[in-house]
Amino acid sequence: MLNWSKIDTVLLDMDGTLLDLHYDSHFWLNVIPEQHALARGISLDAAKADILKRYQAVSGQIQWYCLDYWEQQLSLPIMELKRESQHLIKMREDVPHFLTELKKAGKELILLTNAHPESVMLKFEHTAIDNYLDGVVSTHEYGVSKEQQSLWHQVQKDLGFNKQRTLFVDDSVPVLNAAREYGIEHLLAVANPDSQQPHNEIADYLSVTDYRKII
C-alpha cells in the first residue's frame, strides 16, 4: 500500500473522493434533463439525449465543471436547482477518520477540485469538510481543469509542494493520468465514488473503497 513516511502533502479531490458522488450524479443526470425538458417543452428522452451531447462536447474541460457556463447554455437557475437537492450532499463515512489521522500525522491537506467555487461553498455548508483542510483550490481560479498539464504547473508553482512527496487522491482516471504525467509520485484512485452505484474496476492505479483500511 502507501508508504506514508514518503508523503508530506495530500492533494484531495472533493466530489466522489471526500463526498458521496450521488448528489452530483443525481443532479446532472436527472434534475438537469428534467428541467431542460420542462423548459424546452420536449420529452425527457429527447432532453437527456441533448444534455448528454452537450456534456460530451466539453468533457474534461473547465466548462464541464462551470455552473455559469451551464446556466448560460441551458437558461436554467443552476445554483437554485442545486440547493433544491442539497439534502443529498454528504461526506463519505470513511472520510472523517481518514482526514483526522492524516492531520495527526502532520500531513498537509489541500483540496484540489474542479468544482465551481459556489458549489464548493454549498458543500462546505453541509459537510464542514473545510475544517479538516489546510487549503482549498478550485481550478476555476486558473481557468483550466485538472485534466490539463497547465493546471498542474500553475498549482505546483503557487503551492510549492514536492511532487515526489505528494499523494493525489481522485475518483477520475483521466485526472489521475494527468497527475501521473505531471510527475506526482503517489496516486490513489477511489473505486466507489457513488454510494448508489457498483464499484469501478481500476486497473492502472492503487485503489481504495474504504480509507480506514489504508491508515
Order of alpha helices (4+ residues) and beta strands (2+ residues): beta-alpha-alpha-alpha-alpha-alpha-alpha-beta-alpha-beta-alpha-beta-alpha-beta-beta
